[in-house]
């Protein structure tokens, strides 16, 4: 049994690590929830296991690896508001492909967190601070392929 990934982000730099781990993670609109009373935004992803792709010099195995995904939960605490753009809330099956999570500290000490998805959808979280947790919930399964980030010029 593989050891599940568990990460905590308490500042903008930590959140960049979680963003890198979640690049190309997939979620449905139905997999998102904001609990205003608890000030928590949560989202479930099928995360591509980039750490499985590590080069041998970084602790990876020799030769090609089978690409894998794993189910993971991410939640942000101390969230005061959630907004979205180009997300059809009436379509719970809309698939969101995460590109990155960006955070910007505000003058008043709060933070604005953006979840940027392929094709233009965005979620914007206003939060008192960075307080994010990621935890793998399942065993990995074979992915249908590796995400491709090649650019054609």
Secondary structure, DSSP 4 states (H G I P E B T S, - for coil): -PPPPEEEE-SHHHHHHHHHHHTT-EEEGGGEEEETTTTEEEEEEEEE-GGGG--GGGTPPSS----EEEEEEEEEESEEEEEEES--TT-TT-EEEEEEEEEEE-TTS-EEEEEEEGGG-EEEEEESS--EEEEE-S--EE-SS--------
